[in-house]
Amino acid sequence: MTEEQFLSALKEKGIVLNERQIKQFETYYTLLVEWNEKMNLTAITDREEVYLKHFYDSISMAFYVDLTQPMTVCDVGAGAGFPSIPLKICFPNLHVTIVDSLNKRITFLNHLAEQLELDGVQFVHDRAETFGQNPKYREQFDLVTARAVARLSVLSELCLPLVKRGGQFVSMKGAAAENEHEDAKGAIRQLGGILKEEYAFSLPQEESDRHIFVFYKKRATPKKFPRKPGTPNKSPLK
């Protein structure tokens, strides 16, 4: 996806970028490739692939979830900033918190935010399990999301405790989404969530399957969740 195709595809969805935002994406790509030579941020470095598989794919959430109002967003395990930094560029009204367990990625994100001149962003070096038990962050966010972090039965335990009652957990998934959702139904129920909407679509050009699940936080998550670091992955909720 060339930059022109990227801008055109977003425009078709009602997202029109100004010159500053266009420049921010160009800078993002440059820094991603530059820092990727020093640390493993992404296996995808080809410009057109980054614009499609990282930038456009990240923004696809906004085709189905209204992000035009000011809200607090937490991105769990964002790595190089996906999906929340592309969303922040498009919707500056978002207040974004990223939690990631690798400090070198946090260093990259801090540098990235400085170069892109982003405000209303914070980056926290922590495990999602301990972050979710921290009263400062627990049940504090309007929307919590994650992309390519873990299967849904695990991810729900890391994300739903951070969502405030009445807020949303938005999971971005690929081809195995339906099976993952089936396995995660019990976990989501225990954690206080219910499925609100499910969307299926194909990524342009390569036609790969994408699914977006929107879960509504109906009631508070029991205090015992998330469990100790490593436990959700070793022993997913049923």
Secondary structure as UniProt FT lines:
FT   HELIX           3..12
FT   TURN            13..14
FT   HELIX           19..36
FT   TURN            37..38
FT   HELIX           47..49
FT   HELIX           50..56
FT   HELIX           57..59
FT   HELIX           60..63
FT   STRAND          71..76
FT   TURN            79..83
FT   HELIX           84..90
FT   TURN            92..93
FT   STRAND          94..100
FT   HELIX           103..116
FT   STRAND          121..125
FT   HELIX           128..131
FT   TURN            132..133
FT   TURN            135..139
FT   STRAND          141..147
FT   HELIX           152..159
FT   HELIX           160..162
FT   STRAND          163..173
FT   TURN            175..176
FT   HELIX           177..190
FT   TURN            191..192
FT   STRAND          193..202
FT   TURN            204..206
FT   STRAND          209..217
FT   TURN            223..224
FT   TURN            229..230
FT   HELIX           231..234
//
